[in-house]
Amino acid sequence: MLRRALLAVAASEQIRRVVTATPATRAVVDRYVAGDSISDAVRVARSLRAAGLLVTLDYLGEDATDSRLAADTATQYVQLLGKLAAEGLTEGGAVEVSVKPTAVGLLLDERMASDHIERIAIAAREAGTTVTVDAEDHKTTDAGLRIATALRSRLPFVGSVVQASLRRTEADVRELAAPGVRVRLCKGAYAEPVSDAFPGRHDVDKSFARCLRILMSGPGYPMIATHDPRLIEITRSLGLHRPQDSFEHQMLYGVRPAEQRRLAETGAQVRVYVPYGSDWYGYLVRRLAERPANLAFFLRSLWSVS
């Protein structure tokens, strides 16, 4: 119930205006968001790389309903990749980018979104790194997977994201578990109808474990995105039968940073998902919904800086 309430809050424009106008909020946002600008994103990426962590950067924003905004978002990514390359951060895919299809025009036209993501992917190739096409709600799943699959025929480093909360994902994973294909498995952060998604956390966890085993036994490149200690341990156990550089753990910026470093110190590849940009509200509230225990931290933080 709390998770669904938080996801409803994420979609509320009225609550968005109140929260984003509260000065105390900024101090909390800084824990989970790198900042507003490319320079902020590069600064945080450089710091994480110095700590032995890999990075994926996400320019915040989604549901673009204006073609100019969609094009501007693609340009932002191209500029970001150029700056990262100039700083020497992209070699071997050490710092890559994640792109939401709706941020680059999917709600307007699938071809438009595909063209923008291809432009970003070409910039990533020139920078010596990769790009991952993010998952959003279930209504965009087919289009997102279609775009990434089509681009992989020309740009094989383009990755896909699947969400264990969706009933369809086990079948999607079996299809995606192909040689060299980069697949990020996460639990999912959207309010979905029970016809399309598992309603309970336990069922989502079981789905995640099933998908995890498929990916880790396959010939692709699994990217296992979870903070759940049980699922991390399963990943590590399955990883004993694979080269360490053939899969990676992924975690969110600001969530369990000590665990991120601990895993990296064992020799595991750990990539941190780092968002940046001013459109942080929906992202932050969905993170709270993923792990409602974070809500208490969020409220305590607001109280302490207000």
Secondary structure, 3 states (H helix, E strand, C coil): CHHHHHHHHHCCHHHHHHHHCCCCHHHHHHHHCCCCCHHHHHHHHHHHHHCCCEEEEEECCCCCCCHHHHHHHHHHHHHHHHHHHHCCCCHHHCEEEEECHHHHCCCCCHHHHHHHHHHHHHHHHHHCCCEEECCCCHHHHHHHHHHHHHHHCCCCCEEEEEECCECCHHHHHHHHCCCCCEEEEECCCCCCCCCCECCCHHHHHHHHHHHHHHHHCCCCEEEEECCCHHHHHHHHHHHCCCCHHHCEEEEECCCCHHHHHHHHHCCCCEEEEEEECCCCHHHHHHHHHHCCHHHHHHHHHHHHHC
